[in-house]
């Protein structure tokens, strides 16, 4: 993730793009949805989704993040970057039912497709993370929190979802050259998606695993076209007991959700509170908060499964509530038209 001047705490209106009257109206609609969701999930758990969330494996996340860290650098254009792409393709090739390809020519995005069972629709749900890294010392760019663990989450979601069936096709995308300007995701969104693939949801994982003080704060980055997805995530955060303290658009970060938003697709990204040692040789696995990563993976998985249309018939007990010191305060909107927590 590019988080030098592009990513900052922001208590004013998100100013990356000019806002117009129509956008303001749409945001107000999203406001109502989010506030209603924040009041507490009133629905019942889908047993198939609840069962699937228990399959997210912390050890798998640790293993993948460590493997990527051990490639000394994943800076775009280096042999290590190419090695990382080959590693991911090999891991995905080992998952039954997944179709794997490199996309984008020299950009070498790794795209894994889980075909949907509804053959009358070509709609897809996409979840992605960038696998390239960046560092003040390009020869030592372990990129564990940015973004080895985000990649590990998407790979784990591929493992878990491959064991279930969905109405819509699901794609697991591993973007390259994000740190150079989001070239990998831009190529996909501009060429592949616009040409033939109607994306009903894009979920991005970047800077998704850093919580050294165990505060359990998670930011949902969305726009007017994805406010209903943010509302669903807010609802499912309670319903499926991931129990983050949620903020919305508390960060303004340039990452791989932007090319999808720019083309009007519903696209959201989850983001931790800070960046720690990102973009340095010290961004190593010991800075990753893996329990936080598991919960982030489960929250995303619940929404992905809902949007993809899970077709399993499963029964499972209600997921236990994650222990937290205090229940999160309610979400409210400030006058800038942005969601935030009342106590921040």
Protein Blocks (a to p, Z undefined) as FASTA:
>chain_A
ZZklmpccdfbdcfkbccdfklmmmmmmmmmmmmmmmnopfbdcdfklmmmmmmpcfklm
mmmmmmmmmpmbfcehiaklmmmmmmmmmmmmmpghiacddehijnopacdddddfblkb
ccdcdddddfbdcdfblklcnklmlomkmmmmmmmmmmmmmmpccfbdcdddddehklnn
opmmmmmmmmmmmmmpccfbdcddehklbcfkonopacddddfklmmmmmmmmmmmmmno
nopacdehkbccddfklmmmmnopacdddddfblmjghiaklcfklpcfklmmmmmmmmm
mmmmmmnopabdcddddddddddfbdcddddddfkopacdfkZZ
